[in-house]
Amino acid sequence: MSTPTTPFPVVLAGARGHGRSHLLNIRRLERMGLVRLAGICELRPLDAEELDGFGTPEQSADFDALLASTGARIAVVCTPIQTHTDLALIAARHGAHLLLEKPPAPSFAEFRRMADGVAAAGVACQIGFQSLGSHAVPAVRRLVEEGAIGELLGVGGAGAWVRDEAYFRRAPWAGRRRLHGVDVVDGALTNPLAHAVATALALDGSTRAEDVEHIETELLRANAIESDDTSCVRVLTARGTRVSVAATLCAERPSDPYVVVHGSRGRITFWYKQDRVLLQRAGHGPEESVHGLTNLLENLVAHLTDGTELLVPPEATGAFMRVVEAVRLAPDPLELPAHAWRTEPGESAPRRVVPGVDGLVAASADTLSLYSELGAPWALTPKVDSR
């Protein structure tokens, strides 16, 4: 990538919590001469300690005014899910290109409003599925296309994470399906483990909305929240493959999430947070490889500088948004009975653990099965969402 003549001025909306990682990444790209932090949009301004190394960028709670006063060329939006579409369209009206955190919107209608609006404004938009910046994704796709594991049978994803009760109290929208009558659709599949869903769809080559035929969901919760914390989804794609993902935030032990590509003569496992791939096939020993990673903001700068193709434009998340919509329209998550979970000490608060769920998550990825099909005593009949 060539270095721009002058660094792109960037405004960051949401600089605390997960937004802190964007702030640190902007600092890294500043040192490379690619961007300049021009402004921060937060309800409460960052103090000197939080801004260490950034000087005194303009700060305001008014995103619209901040974009106007800074002349930002890029806006990074890392705010509550239900605010994504409106903030993206404000940025687009100012001609600012976008890095929009995942999930891009809480409903398919809001996603279309956002994607159509930014396209009409002529600005570039990158959706923040960082796992899709892994060089392992095209590498795995090439292996599949070359027949390394035979005929593609399906893709399974597994995410077994640990989150304590404080996690669901970190923000008013956390653990909510709706807030003040507005869709939020927070949940294991749509937010913390959304990368597993998006990555599984990408490895199957089914990323567009029209690549989805129908969706089955099983949504459950052990915590006292509205949204799901233990759930699974299975997508039948337009070309007849099955893509399933099982997720929980109530694991017995935390583990790295992964995606498994199943073939008639082998399998490929991709641990997407490690960029690590394991190829296992008939007649060969196991082959492991670690791949590089392209930062999504860096890719957006390259796109604006020399026309490099965007890695995660909105249309590449259409199938994922079909899953979000299926979760949104599904009945509220089933509350697990008290005997199905136990309480253990967490990092900053107690956490709820569902015994046996780690094995069920792994078995789902191995067999492309839903919890109910695996005999989980607390599972329910799947909700089917036909297109």
C-alpha positions as CSV (number, residue, x, y, z in Angstrom):
1,M,0.0,0.0,0.0
2,S,1.3,3.5,-0.8
3,T,1.3,6.1,1.9
4,P,-1.3,8.9,1.4
5,T,0.2,12.3,0.7
6,T,-1.4,13.5,4.0
7,P,-2.8,11.3,6.7
8,F,-6.5,10.7,6.6
9,P,-8.3,12.6,9.5
10,V,-10.3,10.1,11.5
11,V,-13.1,10.6,14.0
12,L,-13.8,7.7,16.4
13,A,-17.3,7.3,17.8
14,G,-17.1,5.2,20.9
15,A,-13.6,5.2,22.4
16,R,-14.1,3.2,25.6
17,G,-14.7,-0.5,26.2
18,H,-14.1,-2.3,22.9
19,G,-13.6,1.2,21.3
20,R,-10.2,1.3,23.2
21,S,-8.9,-1.3,20.7
22,H,-9.8,1.1,17.8
23,L,-8.1,4.0,19.6
24,L,-4.9,1.9,20.0
25,N,-5.1,0.8,16.3
26,I,-5.5,4.4,15.2
27,R,-2.3,5.3,17.2
28,R,-0.5,2.5,15.4
29,L,-1.6,3.8,12.0
30,E,-0.7,7.4,13.0
31,R,2.9,6.2,13.5
32,M,2.8,4.8,10.0
33,G,1.7,8.1,8.6
34,L,-1.7,6.7,7.4
35,V,-4.2,8.5,9.6
36,R,-4.5,11.3,12.1
37,L,-7.0,11.2,15.0
38,A,-9.0,14.4,14.5
39,G,-11.8,13.8,16.9
40,I,-13.5,11.6,19.5
41,C,-17.2,11.3,20.0
42,E,-18.1,10.2,23.5
43,L,-20.9,11.2,25.9
44,R,-18.2,11.9,28.5
45,P,-14.9,13.3,27.1
46,L,-11.7,11.2,27.5
47,D,-9.4,12.5,30.2
48,A,-5.6,13.1,29.8
49,E,-4.7,9.6,30.9
50,E,-7.0,8.0,28.4
51,L,-5.6,10.3,25.7
52,D,-2.0,9.6,26.5
53,G,0.0,9.9,23.3
54,F,-2.8,11.5,21.3
55,G,-2.4,15.1,22.1
56,T,-5.7,17.0,22.2
57,P,-8.0,15.8,19.5
58,E,-11.4,17.6,19.3
59,Q,-14.0,16.0,21.5
60,S,-17.8,16.2,21.4
61,A,-20.9,14.2,22.1
62,D,-22.4,15.6,18.8
63,F,-21.2,13.3,16.0
64,D,-22.7,15.4,13.3
65,A,-21.0,18.6,14.5
66,L,-17.7,16.8,15.1
67,L,-17.6,15.5,11.5
68,A,-18.3,19.0,10.2
69,S,-15.7,20.7,12.4
70,T,-12.9,18.2,11.8
71,G,-13.4,17.5,8.1
72,A,-12.9,13.8,8.9
73,R,-12.3,11.6,5.8
74,I,-12.9,8.4,7.9
75,A,-15.3,7.6,10.7
76,V,-14.8,4.6,13.0
77,V,-18.1,3.7,14.6
78,C,-17.9,1.5,17.7
79,T,-21.2,2.4,19.5
80,P,-24.3,0.4,20.7
81,I,-25.7,-1.8,18.0
82,Q,-29.0,0.1,17.7
83,T,-27.1,3.3,16.9
84,H,-25.0,2.0,14.0
85,T,-27.3,2.8,11.1
86,D,-28.1,6.4,12.1
87,L,-24.4,7.2,12.8
88,A,-23.3,5.5,9.6
89,L,-25.7,7.6,7.6
90,I,-24.6,10.8,9.3
91,A,-21.0,10.0,8.4
92,A,-22.1,9.3,4.8
93,R,-23.8,12.6,4.5
94,H,-20.5,14.3,5.4
95,G,-18.6,12.2,2.8
96,A,-16.7,10.3,5.5
97,H,-15.8,6.7,4.7
98,L,-16.7,4.1,7.4
99,L,-15.3,1.4,9.5
100,L,-18.5,0.1,11.2
101,E,-18.3,-2.3,14.1
102,K,-20.1,-5.6,13.9
103,P,-23.0,-6.5,14.0
104,P,-23.6,-3.8,11.4
105,A,-27.3,-3.4,12.4
106,P,-29.9,-5.0,14.7
107,S,-32.3,-5.9,11.8
108,F,-32.2,-6.7,8.1
109,A,-34.3,-3.6,7.4
110,E,-31.8,-1.4,9.3
111,F,-28.9,-3.1,7.5
112,R,-30.5,-2.4,4.1
113,R,-31.1,1.3,5.1
114,M,-27.5,1.6,6.1
115,A,-26.0,-0.2,3.1
116,D,-28.2,1.6,0.6
117,G,-27.6,4.9,2.2
118,V,-23.8,4.7,2.2
119,A,-23.8,3.4,-1.4
120,A,-26.0,6.3,-2.5
121,A,-23.6,8.7,-0.8
122,G,-20.7,7.2,-2.6
123,V,-18.6,6.4,0.5
124,A,-16.7,3.2,1.3
125,C,-17.9,1.1,4.2
126,Q,-16.0,-1.7,5.9
127,I,-17.8,-3.9,8.4
128,G,-15.6,-4.8,11.4
129,F,-15.4,-8.6,11.2
130,Q,-11.7,-8.7,11.8
131,S,-11.6,-12.5,11.4
132,L,-12.4,-11.9,7.7
133,G,-9.1,-10.0,7.4
134,S,-7.2,-13.2,8.1
135,H,-5.2,-14.5,5.2
136,A,-6.4,-18.0,6.4
137,V,-9.8,-17.3,4.9
138,P,-8.8,-17.2,1.2
139,A,-6.2,-20.0,2.0
140,V,-8.9,-22.3,3.3
141,R,-11.2,-21.4,0.4
142,R,-8.5,-22.3,-2.1
143,L,-7.9,-25.7,-0.4
144,V,-11.6,-26.4,-0.6
145,E,-11.8,-25.3,-4.3
146,E,-8.8,-27.5,-5.1
147,G,-10.5,-30.5,-3.7
148,A,-8.1,-31.0,-0.8
149,I,-10.8,-32.4,1.4
150,G,-13.1,-33.8,-1.3
151,E,-16.6,-32.6,-1.7
152,L,-17.7,-29.8,0.6
153,L,-20.3,-31.2,3.0
154,G,-20.8,-28.3,5.4
155,V,-19.3,-25.9,7.9
156,G,-19.6,-26.0,11.7
157,G,-18.6,-23.3,14.2
158,A,-18.0,-23.6,17.9
159,G,-17.7,-20.8,20.5
160,A,-17.5,-21.7,24.2
161,W,-16.8,-18.5,26.2
162,V,-17.0,-17.4,29.8
163,R,-18.8,-14.2,30.8
164,D,-19.8,-13.2,34.3
165,E,-22.9,-11.4,35.4
166,A,-21.1,-8.0,35.3
167,Y,-20.7,-8.4,31.5
168,F,-24.4,-8.1,31.1
169,R,-24.5,-5.0,33.3
170,R,-21.7,-3.1,31.4
171,A,-24.2,-1.0,29.3
172,P,-27.9,-0.5,29.3
173,W,-28.2,-2.4,26.0
174,A,-26.1,-5.4,27.0
175,G,-28.1,-8.6,27.1
176,R,-31.2,-6.9,25.6
177,R,-33.3,-7.9,22.6
178,R,-35.0,-4.5,22.6
179,L,-34.5,-1.2,24.5
180,H,-37.2,1.4,24.7
181,G,-39.0,-0.3,21.9
182,V,-36.0,-0.3,19.6
183,D,-34.3,-3.5,18.4
184,V,-30.9,-4.3,19.9
185,V,-30.6,-8.0,19.3
186,D,-27.6,-8.5,21.5
187,G,-26.8,-12.2,22.1
188,A,-24.2,-14.9,21.8
189,L,-24.6,-15.5,18.1
190,T,-25.2,-11.9,17.0
191,N,-22.5,-10.1,19.0
192,P,-19.7,-11.7,21.1
193,L,-19.5,-14.8,18.9
194,A,-20.8,-13.1,15.7
195,H,-17.3,-13.7,14.2
196,A,-17.9,-17.5,14.3
197,V,-21.1,-17.1,12.3
198,A,-19.7,-14.7,9.7
199,T,-16.5,-16.8,9.3
200,A,-18.4,-20.0,8.9
201,L,-20.5,-18.5,6.2
202,A,-17.4,-17.0,4.5
203,L,-15.6,-20.4,4.5
204,D,-18.7,-21.9,2.9
205,G,-18.7,-19.2,0.2
206,S,-22.1,-18.1,1.3
207,T,-21.8,-14.4,2.4
208,R,-24.6,-12.6,0.5
209,A,-28.2,-12.4,1.6
210,E,-29.4,-14.3,-1.4
211,D,-27.1,-17.2,-0.5
212,V,-29.4,-18.2,2.4
213,E,-32.4,-20.5,1.9
214,H,-33.6,-21.0,5.4
215,I,-32.4,-20.8,9.0
216,E,-33.1,-22.8,12.2
217,T,-32.4,-21.3,15.6
218,E,-32.4,-22.5,19.1
219,L,-32.0,-19.7,21.6
220,L,-31.6,-20.2,25.3
221,R,-30.3,-18.4,28.4
222,A,-29.0,-19.3,31.8
223,N,-28.5,-15.6,32.9
224,A,-31.2,-13.2,33.9
225,I,-31.2,-11.4,30.6
226,E,-33.5,-10.9,27.6
227,S,-31.1,-12.2,25.0
228,D,-29.6,-15.6,24.4
229,D,-26.3,-16.7,26.1
230,T,-26.4,-20.3,24.9
231,S,-27.7,-20.8,21.4
232,C,-27.2,-22.5,18.0
233,V,-28.1,-21.8,14.4
234,R,-28.2,-23.8,11.2
235,V,-28.3,-22.2,7.8
236,L,-29.2,-24.1,4.6
237,T,-27.5,-22.3,1.8
238,A,-28.8,-21.7,-1.7
239,R,-26.4,-24.4,-3.0
240,G,-27.5,-27.0,-0.5
241,T,-24.7,-26.9,2.1
242,R,-25.3,-26.6,5.8
243,V,-23.6,-24.1,8.0
244,S,-24.1,-24.4,11.8
245,V,-22.7,-22.5,14.7
246,A,-23.1,-23.4,18.4
247,A,-22.2,-20.7,21.0
248,T,-22.3,-20.2,24.7
249,L,-21.2,-17.6,27.2
250,C,-21.7,-20.1,30.0
251,A,-18.9,-22.5,29.3
252,E,-17.3,-24.7,32.0
253,R,-13.9,-23.6,30.7
254,P,-13.1,-20.8,28.1
255,S,-11.7,-22.0,24.8
256,D,-10.7,-20.4,21.5
257,P,-13.6,-20.4,19.0
258,Y,-13.1,-22.2,15.8
259,V,-14.7,-23.1,12.5
260,V,-14.6,-26.6,10.9
261,V,-15.0,-27.2,7.1
262,H,-16.2,-30.7,6.5
263,G,-15.4,-32.6,3.3
264,S,-16.0,-36.1,2.0
265,R,-12.3,-36.9,2.5
266,G,-11.1,-34.7,5.3
267,R,-11.6,-31.5,7.3
268,I,-10.1,-28.1,7.9
269,T,-10.2,-26.4,11.3
270,F,-9.6,-22.7,11.6
271,W,-9.0,-21.0,15.0
272,Y,-9.8,-17.5,13.8
273,K,-8.5,-15.6,16.8
274,Q,-5.1,-17.3,16.2
275,D,-5.1,-17.3,12.4
276,R,-4.2,-21.0,12.7
277,V,-5.4,-23.7,10.3
278,L,-5.2,-27.5,10.7
279,L,-5.7,-29.6,7.5
280,Q,-6.6,-33.3,8.1
281,R,-7.3,-35.5,5.1
282,A,-7.2,-39.1,4.1
283,G,-3.8,-40.4,3.1
284,H,-1.8,-37.5,4.6
285,G,-0.5,-36.5,8.0
286,P,-2.0,-33.4,9.7
287,E,-0.7,-30.1,8.2
288,E,-0.8,-27.0,10.4
289,S,-0.2,-23.4,9.2
290,V,-0.4,-19.9,10.7
291,H,-1.4,-17.0,8.5
292,G,-1.1,-13.3,8.5
293,L,-3.8,-10.7,9.2
294,T,-4.8,-7.5,7.4
295,N,-6.1,-4.9,9.7
296,L,-9.5,-3.7,8.5
297,L,-8.9,0.0,9.0
298,E,-5.6,-0.3,7.2
299,N,-7.4,-2.0,4.4
300,L,-9.9,0.8,4.2
301,V,-7.0,3.3,4.0
302,A,-5.5,1.2,1.2
303,H,-8.8,1.2,-0.6
304,L,-9.0,5.0,-0.5
305,T,-5.4,5.4,-1.4
306,D,-4.8,3.0,-4.3
307,G,-8.1,1.2,-4.9
308,T,-7.3,-2.0,-2.9
309,E,-10.5,-4.1,-2.7
310,L,-12.3,-3.8,0.6
311,L,-12.2,-7.1,2.6
312,V,-15.6,-6.8,4.3
313,P,-18.0,-4.5,2.4
314,P,-21.7,-4.5,3.5
315,E,-22.8,-7.0,0.8
316,A,-20.3,-9.5,2.2
317,T,-22.3,-9.6,5.5
318,G,-25.8,-10.0,4.0
319,A,-26.0,-13.7,4.9
320,F,-24.8,-12.9,8.5
321,M,-27.6,-10.3,8.7
322,R,-30.1,-12.9,7.6
323,V,-29.0,-14.8,10.7
324,V,-29.4,-11.7,12.9
325,E,-32.9,-11.2,11.4
326,A,-33.8,-14.9,12.2
327,V,-32.6,-14.3,15.8
328,R,-34.6,-11.1,16.0
329,L,-37.8,-12.7,14.8
330,A,-37.4,-15.9,16.9
331,P,-39.4,-16.3,20.1
332,D,-37.6,-14.9,23.2
333,P,-34.9,-17.2,24.4
334,L,-36.0,-20.1,26.6
335,E,-34.9,-19.7,30.2
336,L,-32.9,-22.8,31.4
337,P,-34.3,-24.4,34.5
338,A,-32.4,-23.8,37.7
339,H,-31.1,-27.4,37.7
340,A,-29.4,-26.9,34.3
341,W,-26.9,-24.4,35.5
342,R,-24.7,-23.6,38.5
343,T,-23.0,-20.5,39.8
344,E,-19.2,-20.1,40.1
345,P,-16.9,-17.2,41.0
346,G,-16.2,-15.0,37.9
347,E,-13.6,-12.3,37.1
348,S,-15.5,-9.5,38.7
349,A,-18.9,-11.1,39.6
350,P,-20.5,-14.5,39.8
351,R,-21.0,-16.4,36.5
352,R,-23.4,-19.0,35.5
353,V,-22.1,-22.3,34.1
354,V,-24.2,-24.8,32.0
355,P,-22.6,-28.3,32.8
356,G,-21.9,-30.2,29.6
357,V,-22.3,-27.3,27.3
358,D,-18.7,-27.3,26.2
359,G,-19.1,-30.8,24.8
360,L,-22.3,-30.0,23.1
361,V,-20.8,-27.0,21.4
362,A,-18.0,-29.1,20.1
363,A,-20.3,-31.9,19.0
364,S,-22.5,-29.4,17.1
365,A,-19.5,-28.2,15.1
366,D,-18.5,-31.8,14.4
367,T,-22.0,-33.0,13.3
368,L,-23.7,-29.8,12.1
369,S,-26.4,-30.7,14.7
370,L,-28.6,-28.4,16.9
371,Y,-28.6,-28.8,20.6
372,S,-32.0,-30.6,20.5
373,E,-30.7,-33.1,18.0
374,L,-27.7,-33.8,20.3
375,G,-30.1,-34.8,23.2
376,A,-29.5,-31.7,25.4
377,P,-32.2,-32.1,28.0
378,W,-32.9,-28.4,28.2
379,A,-33.0,-27.8,24.4
380,L,-36.2,-26.9,22.5
381,T,-37.7,-27.5,19.1
382,P,-35.8,-25.3,16.6
383,K,-37.4,-22.2,15.2
384,V,-37.3,-22.3,11.3
385,D,-37.2,-19.0,9.4
386,S,-37.9,-19.6,5.7
387,R,-36.9,-16.8,3.3
